[in-house]
């Protein structure tokens, strides 16, 4: 008569198998080097690179004593001191796709390998063409934004709403300037044209005229606001003389009249 297998022993075997299967990938993941490729000088557009670059190990395990960097199985260099890194130039290799890897050696003789990184080494002409195209798009967008800002300012010039003299105001994050035409302070606009050392070409919110202005200090803006306030103060009216003063003035004036 055949005996039934021990159910408890079978269950323990399954548990041990699950633990073994679950721990093996985690250990392999812990022992894998993390290879990063960073640009020093040159062009980097997605998987296309050109110029000077660096292969580097991110957060290497403490027991790693050396790392050998490779491009297409050809050794680039071995670094025996952390941080483990090596520089290379794409011009030293043929144009096209290349595989970058790193192999580390631990103190107890284990070998750690990084995941492969694939890049296409392109020529300098390609990098210039892509860079010029991107720069053209960026400068075109910036120019369109400034053109729209200036156009909206010109169209709004006829219906400008100048603040009354001496009214307190809040300046923009760019600060304020003093108009050389009307002498009143106003907020600098983000779309003002930069004229290098000469300042910015901006439009006064009060008189609507364009001028080269510089960002004024708080003291200068406060002085301009005080001048506005003084200009806004009404003059003290001259009191009309009463009847007695008028008669006295007439008598004083009659003394000098020849009879």
Secondary structure, 3 states (H helix, E strand, C coil): CCCCCCHHHHHHHHHHHHHHHHHHHHHHHHCCECEEEEEEEEEEECCEEEEEEEEEECCCCCCEEEEEEEECCEEEEEECCCCCEEEEEHHHCCCEEEEEEEEEEECCCCEEEECCEEEEECCHHHHHHHHHHHHHHHHHHHHHHHHHHHHHHHHCHHHCCCCCCCCCCCCECCEEEECCCCCCEEECCCCCEECHHHCEEEECCCCCCEEEECCCCHHHHHHHHHHHHHHHCCCCCCCCCCHHHHHHHHHHHHCCCCC
